[in-house]
Amino acid sequence: RLIVKSNREKRKTSIQSVPSPLSVMQRYGRQILESQFGFRRLNFSSVSVLASKPVTESNSALPSESSNFQSIAKDSLDSSQSKTHANSFGEDQQKTSPASDMLVDSFGRLHTYLRISLTERCNLRCQYCMPDAGVDLTPSPQLLSQNEIIRVANLFVSSGVDKIRLTGGEPTVRKDIEEICLQLSNLEGLKTLAITTNGITLARKLPKLKECGLTAVNISLDTLVPAKFEFMTRRKGFLKVLESINTAADLGYNPVKVNCVIMRGFNDDEICDFVELTRDRPINVRFIEFMPFDGNVWNVKKLVPYAEMLDKVVQQFKSLKRLQDHPTDTAKNFRVDGYCGSVSFITSMTEHFCAGCNRLRLLADGNFKVCLFGPSEVSLRDPLRNGIDDEGLKEIIGAAVKRKKASHSGMFDIAKTANRPMIHIGG
């Protein structure tokens, strides 16, 4: 198994500080991973978890102009083009859905997916999410209460939303998360209740969360090297995340989605190692292009484009095949022939998927956001606390949805646009 079993006695590891010199980081990474996990092959800068034959000169490189790469690229282009017909997709889905007009924007897109941020608090300090200086957290009285969350969620579900994802901050630090899951899962019409989490406390909470109706799990993990993990997150916890991935798989979640933000010079050398995690377990590794948010010091030089990531994978995994995507998928999906899991690429920066977007966001402070990269927000908390009825709330939501733009403004304009830190918006 590629990841340590959650019920295996784990030897203690100690890294007193996160070394910045690469040579020291490499030494720690090799020492810890050899002793803890028994990976069969290691290179100096990342954890290679190749469980079959080692890479040789004859199979380690595949030129991007090869027929396999061209075929994959063509399949990817065809799939992308299939998402460009937003109006016809919206019309087709509306014919078979009882969704309210509240959820349809001026371009015919039907929004059936609501992301709810439960908290702005987090037990990690990931560099791409939180500014170096930290963030000012919204005072607790100004955050939505459990009853307010359920009321708004019920309004959305009764209007046609069939998928809710719980985010943060880190959603598992909210003390009433089990009760929130239980009440949400009982909403008539809700088909999927998912969570995006950093996995630090998930392993011990997941059995109860599953009992409360949680149906899907995304776990963030950006490196397979413990020293790099501490450098990126500014905290310890690497082993806990691995334990959570295993626990989710053992509990029957299929797939267990692993979110990996790829940044040049940090973890772009680990892409193929992450692909290997899909060999024997139902893991869907999701490579995410580095996105700009306030305070995360985004730079285009750190961005590894989708095409480059795909090329790296194709060079090593010649049997990589394109999978069929749903029109509302944010990801381009692939599988290595014979592997249990799958690999996906989320291309927000270089190949946006705005035409098929069906997502809306409710922030922890009660603000409603129709686009991740748009600065526009409208408060639902204030009308709620001023006694508005459901019809009035629907009017506010519907008006915001109708103002949603056809697409975001492109990565360079996004980088210059004022927006909140990711920890405020919700993952």
Buried (B, 14 or more C-beta within 10 A) or exposed (E): EBBBEBEEEBEEBEBEEBBEEEEEBBBBBBBBBEEBBEBBBBBEBBBBBBBEEEBEEEEEEBEBEBEBBEBBBEBBEEBBEBBBBBEEBBEBBBEEBEBBEBBBBEBBBBBBBBBBBBBBBBBBBBBBBBBEEEBEBBEEEEBBBBEBBBBBBBBBBBBBBBBBBBBBBBBBBBEEBBEBBBBBBEBEBBEBBBBBBBBBBBBEBBEEBBEBBBBBBBBBBBBBBBBBBBBBBEBBBBBBBBBBBBBBBBBEBBBBBBBBBBBBEBBBBBBBBBBBBBBBBBBBBBBBBBBBBBBBEBEEEBBBBBBBBBBBBBBBBEEBBBBEBEBBBBBBBBBBEEBBBBBBBBBBBBBBBBBBBBBBBBBBBBBBBBBBBBEBBBBBBEBBBEEBEEEEBBEBBBEBBBBBBEBBBEBEEBBEBEBBBBBBBBB
